[in-house]
Amino acid sequence: MKILRLLILFSTLTYSYVVCGEPLVLSPHGGVYNVKEFGQYFHDYDRQISTLEQLQTLSHVLAAYQPQKPHVKPYWKWATVELVNNTEQSNWYVSFGFARIPILEMYWLNANGVNTERIVNLNEQSNYYERPIHHPQMYVPITLLPNERKTLVIKYQTFANAPAKIQIHSSNHFNKAAQFSIFNNAVIAGLVLTILFVVIVNLYFNPNLTNVFYAIWTALFFLIVADMAGFTYQYLWPQHGQFANNFSIVLMVTVPIFHLLFVRRFLELSRHHNKLDRLYVGCICIYVLLVPLALYLQSVFYNLFTSSLIILLFLYTCYWCWRQRAPSIKIFAISLLNHILFVNVLTILGASFGNMLPNFDIATYIKIGYSIEVCLFTIAMAVQNKSVQDQLVHHLQNQVNALNQSVLQQQRFSKQQCEQVKKHEQRLFTDLSHELRTPLTVMKIQVESLQHNIVENVHESYRKLHDKIDELNEFINTLMLVSNSKDLHYSLDIRPTEIGSFINEVHHLCLQKLNLKKQQLSLNCQTDDIDTIQIDKKAITQVIEEIVINAVKFGGDNVNMILSFVACSQYLTVRVEDSGNPLTYEAHKLLFEPLFRQEPSRNNLLGGKGMGLAVCKKLIEAHHGVISSHNSLLGGLCVEFSLPKEPLTVIA
């Protein structure tokens, strides 16, 4: 409304001169001139002055340059400067310190301020080829004849409302500055690209989230450098000015996200500092939510505002890092301080409140700051990797030492096993010789008795002799079965067996082995989940009978037993418990060995030769099952074995 009232007040007046400050004199000894020192400026935050005519009517709004105010949406800026050419050259060039100016209008006003001449008119939809000079950076040529005096009027809008560094160059200085700009930007882009290549190689050999975030962040920085240099707009999408603007917005709003992700992962905050980690996660979420808002508003104001507030978080992170003792942590803290200085303070606060160091432009802050930070981060990553490698070498040395100790222990264990095997063989041969000597002695006596005719009943002597021969032959066959049972599986008659009838039959046979007046055998059956099982019915019956006979023989006259059948997901477990005497730990280890005898009261497990449970073990293993023993809760021995419900494939 204030502007409208001013328009009404001056509507009856003719066009007035545009107010300018002290004239800028172009001398033969000068090559470049800063407009800010001589020009008049107006920050049109509400976009109310859109034409040169309106500015001429309201020329009193122009004033010497003042620091701009933070503003949410992009706004226009007006600048005027009176030029006096005291040289012999007519061609001059205007630069802005940016690769792209979304809105740029430039006019000449003559001395009386009436005649105007448009120099350039570019907007957000303009493409690269509409520029007056096809250069990655924005340059506009102007013509000012020798000894001529004109007023240059510029209307412009910059990306993120950053302050432009408007300069006027002579022809010679323009050629040098343009070439140096391309060379400088190419060198910085090449340096970052080289670092990015190193980071990608490191990621290939060390794939982890820290390296992933660092590689993405470095790639985004490379794109920012290329975008600020004007390379992306010139070579990738020169026909799409609006897309180039959106691309710059996306770069500026996504790079803080991956920067925070990298810092959080590198410092392992989730493990070392939970509160600080939650702050980083919260900031990352805020930045993610601001991405669509920035594209909608076509402004990164809220992102810059958030980055200004995050300075405190980075300062505390540097303080915390400096107190740690981890390798490379202090280098990381220095790189983060560099980020705070160049990016958060000089660039972001500078873009919001005005350029703080007039000798540099905003793009220079970003390039210098990010370049130093990437180099320091890369050094920190290298130091960390070196530390990890040293730790790995130390760990491998410890592993080698531990392996050597393990080999020595294994050698000692093997030596002990060899000694135990020798003792076992000695005991086995002793027992075997005893078991063979006993029937042979009886047979020898019977034969000598027959030779000397001192036997009363010859037929009875021959019968006893024949029984001993059969007993000896059975013992040898059993010994052969136990010692060589590899092909025992193929000799079994394994077929589907109905579990209910099998249990009843086995229970009935076992009851016949008991003195039912004094001894008891209880049946515990939990086989609801199984109907049939693949077994050799005769062999498994023999195993159960042998275990029950063993319990009856050595459990005492009043022994109580429990015969259990329990079905689980893949196995059927059969368990025989008795209330006799428990065994020692060593006895359990040798219980299923051939010819084992714990004591005289526990011999003759199968025909008095100590082979019964050894045969049981071989039969169960032939069914791909397992058998074991332990002391029972009833007070005596518990022998149990498990059989698979389905037959297993046998590999020859």
C-alpha positions as CSV (number, residue, x, y, z in Angstrom):
1,M,0.0,0.0,0.0
2,K,2.9,2.3,0.8
3,I,4.3,1.8,-2.7
4,L,0.9,2.4,-4.3
5,R,0.5,5.7,-2.3
6,L,3.9,6.8,-3.5
7,L,2.9,5.9,-7.1
8,I,-0.2,8.1,-6.8
9,L,1.8,10.9,-5.3
10,F,4.3,11.0,-8.1
11,S,1.9,10.1,-10.9
12,T,1.7,13.8,-12.0
13,L,5.5,14.1,-12.2
14,T,7.7,13.4,-15.2
15,Y,10.3,10.7,-15.1
16,S,13.1,11.7,-12.7
17,Y,16.7,10.7,-12.8
18,V,17.7,7.5,-11.2
19,V,19.7,8.4,-8.2
20,C,23.3,7.1,-8.3
21,G,26.1,7.4,-5.9
22,E,29.6,8.6,-6.7
23,P,30.4,7.9,-10.4
24,L,32.7,4.9,-11.2
25,V,35.5,6.2,-13.3
26,L,37.0,3.6,-15.7
27,S,40.7,4.5,-15.9
28,P,43.4,3.2,-18.2
29,H,45.3,1.7,-15.3
30,G,42.4,-0.3,-13.9
31,G,41.4,-3.7,-15.0
32,V,38.5,-4.6,-12.7
33,Y,36.1,-2.5,-10.7
34,N,33.7,-3.4,-7.9
35,V,30.2,-1.9,-8.4
36,K,29.3,-2.3,-4.7
37,E,31.6,0.6,-3.7
38,F,29.9,3.1,-6.1
39,G,26.5,1.8,-6.8
40,Q,23.0,2.3,-5.3
41,Y,21.0,-0.7,-4.3
42,F,17.4,-1.7,-3.5
43,H,16.3,-5.1,-2.2
44,D,12.8,-5.5,-3.5
45,Y,11.6,-8.2,-1.0
46,D,8.0,-8.0,-2.1
47,R,8.7,-7.8,-5.8
48,Q,6.7,-4.5,-6.2
49,I,9.1,-2.7,-8.6
50,S,9.1,-4.9,-11.8
51,T,10.0,-2.4,-14.5
52,L,12.7,0.3,-15.0
53,E,9.9,2.9,-15.3
54,Q,8.7,2.1,-11.8
55,L,12.2,2.4,-10.5
56,Q,12.7,5.7,-12.1
57,T,9.5,7.0,-10.5
58,L,10.6,5.7,-7.1
59,S,14.3,6.4,-7.5
60,H,14.5,7.6,-3.9
61,V,14.4,4.0,-2.7
62,L,17.9,3.4,-4.0
63,A,20.7,3.8,-1.4
64,A,24.2,2.7,-0.7
65,Y,24.7,-1.0,-0.3
66,Q,23.4,-2.4,3.0
67,P,23.5,-6.0,4.3
68,Q,20.5,-7.8,3.0
69,K,17.9,-9.4,5.3
70,P,17.1,-13.1,5.4
71,H,14.0,-13.8,3.2
72,V,12.0,-17.0,2.6
73,K,11.2,-16.5,-1.1
74,P,13.5,-15.4,-3.9
75,Y,13.3,-11.6,-4.4
76,W,14.6,-9.0,-6.9
77,K,17.5,-6.7,-6.4
78,W,18.1,-3.4,-8.2
79,A,21.5,-1.9,-8.6
80,T,22.5,1.3,-10.4
81,V,26.0,2.7,-11.1
82,E,27.1,5.7,-13.1
83,L,30.0,4.9,-15.3
84,V,32.5,7.4,-16.8
85,N,34.9,5.9,-19.4
86,N,38.2,7.8,-19.3
87,T,39.9,5.1,-21.5
88,E,40.3,4.5,-25.2
89,Q,38.5,1.2,-25.2
90,S,34.8,0.7,-25.7
91,N,34.2,-3.0,-24.8
92,W,33.6,-3.8,-21.1
93,Y,32.2,-6.9,-19.4
94,V,30.1,-7.3,-16.3
95,S,30.4,-10.4,-14.0
96,F,28.3,-11.5,-11.0
97,G,30.4,-14.3,-9.4
98,F,27.8,-17.0,-10.4
99,A,27.4,-19.4,-13.2
100,R,23.7,-18.8,-13.4
101,I,21.5,-15.7,-12.6
102,P,17.9,-16.9,-12.7
103,I,16.6,-13.3,-13.5
104,L,18.8,-10.7,-15.1
105,E,17.8,-7.5,-16.8
106,M,20.3,-4.8,-17.7
107,Y,19.7,-1.3,-19.1
108,W,21.6,1.8,-20.1
109,L,20.3,5.3,-19.1
110,N,21.7,8.3,-20.8
111,A,22.7,11.5,-18.9
112,N,19.2,12.9,-18.8
113,G,17.7,9.6,-17.7
114,V,15.1,9.6,-20.5
115,N,16.5,7.4,-23.3
116,T,17.0,3.8,-22.2
117,E,18.6,0.9,-24.0
118,R,18.1,-2.8,-23.0
119,I,21.3,-4.8,-22.8
120,V,20.1,-8.2,-21.7
121,N,16.8,-9.8,-20.5
122,L,17.0,-13.3,-19.1
123,N,14.6,-15.2,-16.8
124,E,14.2,-18.6,-15.2
125,Q,13.0,-20.2,-18.5
126,S,15.9,-18.9,-20.6
127,N,18.4,-21.4,-21.8
128,Y,22.1,-21.3,-22.0
129,Y,22.3,-20.2,-25.6
130,E,20.3,-17.0,-25.0
131,R,23.3,-15.7,-23.0
132,P,25.2,-12.9,-24.7
133,I,28.5,-14.8,-24.0
134,H,28.7,-18.6,-24.1
135,H,30.9,-19.1,-21.0
136,P,30.4,-21.4,-18.0
137,Q,30.3,-18.2,-15.7
138,M,27.8,-15.4,-16.3
139,Y,29.4,-12.5,-18.2
140,V,27.5,-9.7,-20.0
141,P,29.3,-7.5,-22.5
142,I,28.6,-3.7,-22.4
143,T,29.7,-0.9,-24.8
144,L,30.8,2.4,-23.4
145,L,32.5,4.8,-25.8
146,P,35.6,6.7,-24.7
147,N,34.7,9.8,-22.6
148,E,31.1,8.7,-22.5
149,R,29.0,8.9,-19.3
150,K,26.1,6.5,-18.7
151,T,24.1,4.9,-15.9
152,L,24.0,1.1,-15.8
153,V,20.8,-0.3,-14.2
154,I,20.7,-4.0,-13.2
155,K,17.8,-6.0,-12.0
156,Y,18.8,-9.5,-10.8
157,Q,17.8,-12.4,-8.7
158,T,20.4,-14.9,-7.4
159,F,20.2,-18.5,-6.3
160,A,19.3,-18.7,-2.5
161,N,19.2,-14.9,-2.5
162,A,23.0,-15.0,-2.2
163,P,24.8,-11.6,-2.6
164,A,26.3,-11.1,-6.0
165,K,29.7,-9.8,-6.5
166,I,29.1,-7.4,-9.5
167,Q,32.3,-6.4,-11.2
168,I,33.2,-4.6,-14.4
169,H,36.2,-5.9,-16.4
170,S,38.3,-4.4,-19.2
171,S,38.8,-6.6,-22.2
172,N,42.2,-7.7,-21.2
173,H,41.2,-8.5,-17.7
174,F,38.1,-10.3,-18.9
175,N,40.1,-12.7,-21.1
176,K,42.4,-13.5,-18.2
177,A,39.6,-13.8,-15.6
178,A,37.5,-16.0,-17.9
179,Q,40.4,-18.4,-18.7
180,F,41.5,-18.5,-15.0
181,S,37.9,-19.2,-13.9
182,I,37.7,-22.2,-16.3
183,F,41.2,-23.5,-15.2
184,N,40.5,-23.0,-11.5
185,N,37.2,-24.7,-11.6
186,A,38.5,-27.5,-13.7
187,V,41.4,-28.1,-11.2
188,I,39.1,-28.1,-8.2
189,A,36.7,-30.5,-10.0
190,G,39.6,-32.7,-11.0
191,L,40.9,-32.8,-7.5
192,V,37.5,-33.7,-6.1
193,L,37.0,-36.3,-8.9
194,T,40.4,-37.9,-8.0
195,I,39.4,-38.0,-4.3
196,L,36.0,-39.5,-5.3
197,F,37.8,-42.2,-7.3
198,V,39.9,-43.0,-4.2
199,V,36.8,-43.1,-2.1
200,I,35.0,-45.5,-4.5
201,V,38.0,-47.8,-4.6
202,N,38.1,-47.8,-0.8
203,L,34.3,-48.5,-0.8
204,Y,34.9,-51.5,-3.2
205,F,37.5,-53.0,-0.9
206,N,35.8,-52.0,2.4
207,P,32.0,-52.0,1.8
208,N,30.3,-50.5,4.8
209,L,27.8,-47.7,5.5
210,T,30.5,-45.2,6.5
211,N,32.2,-45.5,3.1
212,V,28.9,-45.5,1.3
213,F,27.7,-42.3,2.9
214,Y,31.2,-40.7,2.3
215,A,31.2,-41.7,-1.4
216,I,27.7,-40.3,-1.9
217,W,28.6,-37.1,-0.1
218,T,31.8,-36.7,-2.1
219,A,29.9,-37.3,-5.3
220,L,27.4,-34.6,-4.4
221,F,30.2,-32.2,-3.6
222,F,31.7,-33.0,-7.0
223,L,28.4,-32.2,-8.7
224,I,28.1,-28.9,-6.6
225,V,31.6,-27.9,-7.8
226,A,30.6,-28.7,-11.4
227,D,27.3,-26.9,-11.0
228,M,28.8,-23.8,-9.5
229,A,31.4,-23.8,-12.2
230,G,28.6,-23.8,-14.8
231,F,29.8,-27.1,-16.4
232,T,26.5,-29.0,-15.7
233,Y,24.4,-26.2,-17.3
234,Q,26.7,-25.7,-20.2
235,Y,27.2,-29.4,-21.1
236,L,24.4,-31.4,-19.6
237,W,21.1,-29.4,-19.9
238,P,21.8,-26.1,-21.7
239,Q,18.2,-26.0,-23.0
240,H,16.5,-26.4,-19.6
241,G,17.0,-23.3,-17.4
242,Q,14.3,-24.2,-14.9
243,F,15.6,-27.8,-14.5
244,A,19.1,-26.4,-13.9
245,N,17.6,-24.3,-11.1
246,N,15.8,-27.3,-9.6
247,F,19.0,-29.4,-9.9
248,S,20.9,-26.8,-7.9
249,I,18.2,-26.8,-5.2
250,V,18.3,-30.6,-5.0
251,L,22.1,-30.6,-4.6
252,M,22.0,-28.0,-1.9
253,V,19.3,-29.7,0.2
254,T,20.6,-33.3,-0.1
255,V,24.3,-32.8,0.6
256,P,23.7,-31.9,4.4
257,I,21.7,-35.2,4.8
258,F,24.6,-37.4,3.6
259,H,27.1,-35.2,5.5
260,L,25.3,-35.9,8.8
261,L,24.9,-39.6,7.9
262,F,28.6,-39.8,7.3
263,V,29.6,-38.0,10.5
264,R,27.2,-40.1,12.5
265,R,28.5,-43.4,11.1
266,F,32.2,-42.4,11.2
267,L,32.0,-41.4,14.9
268,E,29.8,-44.4,15.7
269,L,27.6,-42.2,17.8
270,S,24.9,-44.9,18.3
271,R,27.5,-46.8,20.3
272,H,29.5,-44.0,22.0
273,H,27.1,-41.2,22.5
274,N,23.4,-42.0,22.4
275,K,22.1,-38.5,23.1
276,L,24.2,-36.9,20.4
277,D,23.2,-39.7,18.1
278,R,19.5,-38.9,18.6
279,L,20.2,-35.2,17.9
280,Y,21.9,-36.2,14.6
281,V,19.0,-38.5,13.7
282,G,16.5,-35.7,14.4
283,C,18.5,-33.2,12.2
284,I,18.6,-35.8,9.4
285,C,14.8,-36.2,9.6
286,I,14.3,-32.4,9.5
287,Y,16.6,-32.1,6.4
288,V,14.7,-34.9,4.7
289,L,11.3,-33.2,5.3
290,L,12.7,-29.9,3.9
291,V,13.6,-31.4,0.5
292,P,10.0,-31.3,-1.0
293,L,9.4,-28.0,0.8
294,A,12.4,-26.4,-1.0
295,L,11.3,-27.7,-4.4
296,Y,7.8,-26.4,-3.8
297,L,8.9,-22.9,-2.6
298,Q,11.8,-22.8,-5.1
299,S,13.8,-21.6,-2.1
300,V,16.4,-23.1,0.3
301,F,15.8,-20.6,3.0
302,Y,14.6,-23.1,5.6
303,N,17.5,-25.4,4.8
304,L,20.0,-22.5,5.3
305,F,18.2,-21.6,8.5
306,T,18.5,-25.2,9.8
307,S,22.2,-25.2,8.8
308,S,22.7,-22.0,10.8
309,L,21.2,-23.6,13.9
310,I,23.2,-26.8,13.5
311,I,26.5,-24.9,14.1
312,L,26.0,-25.5,17.8
313,L,25.7,-29.2,17.2
314,F,28.8,-29.3,15.1
315,L,30.8,-27.3,17.7
316,Y,29.8,-29.7,20.5
317,T,30.7,-32.6,18.2
318,C,34.2,-31.1,17.7
319,Y,34.6,-30.6,21.4
320,W,33.5,-34.2,22.0
321,C,35.8,-35.5,19.3
322,W,38.8,-33.6,20.7
323,R,38.4,-35.4,24.0
324,Q,38.5,-38.8,22.4
325,R,41.6,-40.9,21.9
326,A,40.6,-42.8,18.8
327,P,43.0,-42.6,15.8
328,S,42.2,-39.8,13.3
329,I,39.5,-38.3,15.6
330,K,41.4,-35.0,16.0
331,I,41.8,-34.7,12.2
332,F,38.1,-35.3,11.8
333,A,37.4,-32.6,14.4
334,I,39.6,-30.1,12.4
335,S,37.7,-31.0,9.2
336,L,34.4,-30.4,11.0
337,L,35.7,-27.0,12.3
338,N,36.6,-26.1,8.7
339,H,33.1,-27.0,7.6
340,I,31.7,-24.7,10.3
341,L,33.9,-21.8,9.2
342,F,33.6,-22.0,5.4
343,V,30.2,-23.6,4.9
344,N,28.0,-22.8,7.9
345,V,29.4,-19.3,8.7
346,L,30.9,-17.7,5.6
347,T,28.7,-19.4,3.0
348,I,25.3,-20.0,4.7
349,L,25.3,-17.0,7.0
350,G,26.9,-15.0,4.3
351,A,24.2,-16.0,1.8
352,S,21.6,-15.0,4.3
353,F,23.0,-11.7,5.7
354,G,25.5,-10.6,3.1
355,N,29.0,-11.3,2.0
356,M,31.3,-11.1,5.0
357,L,34.6,-11.0,3.1
358,P,34.3,-8.8,0.1
359,N,37.4,-10.1,-1.6
360,F,35.7,-13.5,-2.1
361,D,32.3,-14.6,-3.4
362,I,30.0,-17.2,-2.0
363,A,31.0,-19.8,-4.6
364,T,34.6,-19.5,-3.5
365,Y,33.8,-20.1,0.1
366,I,32.0,-23.4,-0.8
367,K,34.8,-24.6,-3.1
368,I,37.6,-23.8,-0.7
369,G,35.7,-25.1,2.3
370,Y,34.5,-28.3,0.8
371,S,37.9,-29.0,-0.9
372,I,39.7,-28.7,2.5
373,E,37.1,-30.7,4.2
374,V,37.2,-33.5,1.7
375,C,41.0,-33.7,1.9
376,L,40.9,-33.7,5.7
377,F,38.1,-36.3,5.8
378,T,40.0,-38.5,3.3
379,I,43.1,-38.2,5.5
380,A,41.0,-39.1,8.6
381,M,39.6,-42.1,6.8
382,A,43.1,-43.2,5.7
383,V,44.4,-42.9,9.3
384,Q,41.4,-44.8,10.5
385,N,41.9,-47.5,7.9
386,K,45.6,-47.7,8.9
387,S,44.6,-48.1,12.5
388,V,42.1,-50.8,11.6
389,Q,44.8,-52.6,9.5
390,D,47.2,-52.4,12.5
391,Q,44.5,-53.8,14.7
392,L,43.8,-56.5,12.2
393,V,47.5,-57.4,12.0
394,H,47.7,-57.5,15.8
395,H,44.5,-59.7,15.9
396,L,46.0,-62.0,13.2
397,Q,49.2,-62.3,15.2
398,N,47.1,-63.2,18.3
399,Q,45.2,-65.7,16.2
400,V,48.4,-67.3,14.9
401,N,49.7,-67.5,18.5
402,A,46.5,-69.0,19.6
403,L,46.6,-71.4,16.7
404,N,50.1,-72.5,17.6
405,Q,48.9,-73.1,21.2
406,S,46.0,-75.0,19.8
407,V,48.3,-77.2,17.7
408,L,50.5,-77.9,20.7
409,Q,47.5,-78.8,22.8
410,Q,46.2,-80.9,19.9
411,Q,49.5,-82.7,19.8
412,R,49.5,-83.3,23.5
413,F,45.9,-84.5,23.2
414,S,46.8,-86.8,20.4
415,K,49.6,-88.2,22.4
416,Q,47.2,-88.8,25.3
417,Q,44.7,-90.4,22.9
418,C,47.4,-92.7,21.6
419,E,48.3,-93.8,25.1
420,Q,44.6,-94.3,25.8
421,V,44.2,-96.4,22.6
422,K,47.2,-98.5,23.6
423,K,45.7,-99.0,27.1
424,H,42.4,-99.9,25.5
425,E,44.0,-102.3,23.1
426,Q,45.9,-103.9,26.0
427,R,42.7,-104.3,28.0
428,L,40.8,-105.6,25.0
429,F,43.5,-108.2,24.2
430,T,43.6,-109.2,27.9
431,D,39.8,-109.6,28.1
432,L,39.7,-111.4,24.8
433,S,42.4,-113.8,25.8
434,H,40.5,-114.4,29.1
435,E,37.2,-115.0,27.3
436,L,38.8,-117.4,24.9
437,R,40.9,-119.2,27.5
438,T,37.9,-120.1,29.7
439,P,35.9,-122.2,27.1
440,L,39.1,-123.6,25.7
441,T,40.1,-124.8,29.2
442,V,36.8,-126.4,29.7
443,M,37.0,-128.1,26.2
444,K,40.5,-129.3,27.0
445,I,39.4,-130.9,30.2
446,Q,36.5,-132.6,28.5
447,V,38.8,-133.9,25.7
448,E,41.4,-135.2,28.2
449,S,38.6,-136.9,30.2
450,L,37.4,-138.7,27.1
451,Q,40.9,-139.7,26.2
452,H,41.5,-141.4,29.6
453,N,38.0,-142.9,29.9
454,I,37.3,-141.2,33.2
455,V,33.9,-139.8,32.1
456,E,30.9,-141.6,33.4
457,N,28.5,-140.4,30.7
458,V,30.3,-140.1,27.3
459,H,27.3,-138.7,25.6
460,E,26.9,-135.9,28.2
461,S,30.6,-135.0,27.8
462,Y,30.2,-134.8,24.0
463,R,27.1,-132.6,24.5
464,K,29.0,-130.2,26.8
465,L,31.9,-130.1,24.4
466,H,29.6,-129.3,21.5
467,D,27.9,-126.5,23.5
468,K,31.2,-124.9,24.3
469,I,32.2,-125.0,20.6
470,D,28.9,-123.4,19.7
471,E,29.4,-120.8,22.4
472,L,32.9,-120.0,21.2
473,N,31.7,-119.8,17.6
474,E,28.9,-117.4,18.6
475,F,31.3,-115.2,20.5
476,I,33.6,-115.0,17.5
477,N,30.7,-114.1,15.2
478,T,29.6,-111.4,17.6
479,L,33.1,-110.1,17.8
480,M,33.3,-109.9,14.0
481,L,30.0,-108.1,13.9
482,V,31.2,-105.4,16.4
483,S,34.6,-104.9,14.9
484,N,33.5,-104.7,11.3
485,S,29.9,-103.2,10.9
486,K,30.2,-100.9,7.9
487,D,27.9,-103.0,5.8
488,L,25.5,-103.9,8.6
489,H,22.9,-101.4,7.3
490,Y,22.5,-103.3,4.1
491,S,21.9,-106.6,5.9
492,L,19.0,-105.1,7.9
493,D,15.4,-105.7,6.9
494,I,14.2,-102.1,7.2
495,R,10.5,-101.6,6.4
496,P,7.5,-99.6,7.6
497,T,6.4,-100.8,11.1
498,E,3.2,-99.9,12.8
499,I,4.3,-98.3,16.0
500,G,1.4,-99.3,18.2
501,S,1.5,-103.0,17.6
502,F,5.3,-103.0,17.8
503,I,5.3,-101.4,21.3
504,N,2.7,-103.9,22.6
505,E,4.7,-106.8,21.2
506,V,8.0,-105.5,22.7
507,H,6.3,-104.8,26.1
508,H,4.9,-108.4,26.2
509,L,8.3,-109.9,25.4
510,C,10.0,-107.9,28.0
511,L,7.5,-108.9,30.7
512,Q,8.4,-112.5,30.1
513,K,12.0,-111.7,31.2
514,L,10.8,-110.5,34.6
515,N,9.9,-112.1,37.9
516,L,6.5,-110.3,38.1
517,K,6.1,-111.1,41.7
518,K,9.1,-109.0,42.7
519,Q,10.0,-107.0,39.6
520,Q,8.0,-104.4,37.7
521,L,8.1,-102.9,34.2
522,S,6.0,-99.8,33.5
523,L,5.2,-98.6,30.0
524,N,5.2,-94.8,29.1
525,C,4.0,-94.2,25.6
526,Q,3.9,-90.8,24.0
527,T,3.6,-91.5,20.3
528,D,0.4,-89.7,19.2
529,D,2.3,-87.9,16.4
530,I,3.6,-91.0,14.8
531,D,1.8,-94.0,13.2
532,T,4.7,-95.9,11.5
533,I,8.5,-96.0,11.6
534,Q,11.1,-97.4,9.2
535,I,13.1,-100.0,11.2
536,D,14.3,-103.6,11.3
537,K,11.7,-104.8,13.7
538,K,13.7,-107.9,14.8
539,A,16.9,-105.9,15.4
540,I,15.3,-103.1,17.5
541,T,13.4,-105.8,19.5
542,Q,16.7,-107.5,20.2
543,V,18.2,-104.2,21.4
544,I,15.3,-103.4,23.8
545,E,15.3,-107.0,25.1
546,E,19.1,-106.8,25.7
547,I,18.8,-103.6,27.7
548,V,15.9,-104.9,29.8
549,I,17.7,-108.2,30.4
550,N,20.7,-106.2,31.5
551,A,18.6,-104.2,33.9
552,V,16.9,-107.3,35.3
553,K,20.2,-109.1,35.8
554,F,22.1,-106.3,37.5
555,G,19.3,-104.2,39.0
556,G,18.5,-106.5,41.9
557,D,15.7,-108.8,42.8
558,N,13.2,-106.0,43.4
559,V,14.1,-103.8,40.5
560,N,11.6,-101.4,39.0
561,M,11.9,-100.4,35.4
562,I,10.2,-97.9,33.0
563,L,10.1,-98.5,29.3
564,S,9.3,-95.2,27.5
565,F,8.5,-94.5,23.8
566,V,8.6,-90.7,23.1
567,A,8.0,-89.3,19.6
568,C,9.4,-85.8,18.7
569,S,9.5,-83.9,15.4
570,Q,11.9,-86.2,13.5
571,Y,12.9,-89.0,15.9
572,L,11.5,-91.7,18.1
573,T,13.3,-92.0,21.5
574,V,13.2,-95.3,23.4
575,R,14.3,-95.2,27.0
576,V,14.8,-98.0,29.6
577,E,15.4,-96.9,33.3
578,D,15.9,-99.1,36.3
579,S,16.2,-98.6,40.1
580,G,19.4,-100.5,40.4
581,N,22.9,-99.2,41.2
582,P,24.3,-96.1,39.3
583,L,27.5,-96.2,37.2
584,T,30.6,-94.0,37.5
585,Y,31.4,-91.4,34.8
586,E,34.3,-93.6,33.4
587,A,31.9,-96.6,33.3
588,H,29.4,-94.6,31.2
589,K,32.2,-93.8,28.7
590,L,33.1,-97.5,28.3
591,L,29.6,-99.0,28.6
592,F,29.2,-99.7,24.9
593,E,32.7,-100.9,24.3
594,P,33.3,-104.6,23.5
595,L,34.3,-106.8,26.4
596,F,33.7,-104.1,29.0
597,R,33.2,-105.1,32.6
598,Q,32.7,-102.6,35.3
599,E,33.0,-105.1,38.1
600,P,32.3,-108.8,38.6
601,S,28.7,-108.2,39.2
602,R,28.4,-106.7,35.7
603,N,29.9,-109.3,33.4
604,N,28.2,-111.7,31.0
605,L,26.1,-108.9,29.4
606,L,25.6,-111.1,26.3
607,G,26.4,-114.7,27.0
608,G,28.8,-113.7,29.7
609,K,31.2,-112.1,27.3
610,G,30.5,-108.3,27.7
611,M,29.3,-107.9,24.1
612,G,25.6,-107.2,24.6
613,L,25.5,-103.4,24.7
614,A,28.3,-103.2,22.1
615,V,26.0,-105.1,19.6
616,C,23.1,-102.8,20.6
617,K,25.2,-99.8,19.7
618,K,26.1,-101.2,16.3
619,L,22.5,-102.0,15.5
620,I,21.3,-98.5,16.5
621,E,24.0,-96.9,14.4
622,A,23.1,-99.0,11.5
623,H,19.6,-97.4,11.7
624,H,21.4,-93.9,11.7
625,G,20.4,-93.5,15.3
626,V,22.3,-92.7,18.5
627,I,22.5,-94.5,21.8
628,S,23.7,-93.2,25.2
629,S,23.6,-93.8,28.9
630,H,23.3,-91.9,32.1
631,N,22.2,-92.4,35.7
632,S,18.4,-92.6,36.1
633,L,16.3,-90.6,38.4
634,L,15.1,-94.0,39.7
635,G,18.5,-94.5,41.1
636,G,20.0,-96.9,38.6
637,L,21.0,-96.9,35.0
638,C,19.1,-95.2,32.1
639,V,19.9,-96.4,28.5
640,E,18.1,-94.5,25.7
641,F,18.4,-94.4,21.9
642,S,16.8,-92.3,19.2
643,L,15.8,-93.5,15.7
644,P,14.9,-91.3,12.7
645,K,11.3,-91.6,11.6
646,E,12.2,-91.6,8.0
647,P,15.1,-93.6,6.5
648,L,18.3,-91.6,5.7
649,T,20.1,-91.9,2.4
650,V,23.2,-94.0,2.7
651,I,26.2,-92.8,0.7
652,A,28.4,-95.8,-0.4
